[in-house]
């Protein structure tokens, strides 16, 4: 999986490891108590609050997951 780019994705999403590094950097820079808002789409046209931690059992959400083909679902987790 490492380094795999799924062709249907317009922008390459962060991996869990990349997110962890960015979170550690944010805490080190004094942002540890800030609230997290995430983009509504891959172009950053809007933002909303982050409400939920990682979800790895995504079977119930496959109709709401965009830009991912069915064969690529095993390569993702849901955050938010």
Secondary structure, 3 states (H helix, E strand, C coil): CCCCCCCCCCCCCCCHHHHHHHHHHHHHCCCCCCCCEEECCCCCCCEEECCCCEECCCHHHHHHCCCCCHHHHHHCCEEC
